[in-house]
Amino acid sequence: MNQPEVLESDIRALQQWLRDAWRQLGDPSLTTFGRRELRNQMKQCSADLRACLQRATEQPPEPATQPPSSRTRPELRILSW
């Protein structure tokens, strides 16, 4: 994997973790202490996600891949009037 793919993978993993954490936060069996710890982890995860997104925007865009140039001779046609 190259650097942009790793960064993309990290961003997706952090987003998924936050989605799951929000669902878990709504669990009525979660204790007050558990909620506080989960919110603290969510804050840290959000900060990590912001840092990853910032790095992703600072990276130069990948150069567009150009089709390989064909070195074959063009077909010539003789036109007569």
Beta strands, then each sheet from edge to edge (+ up, - down):
end
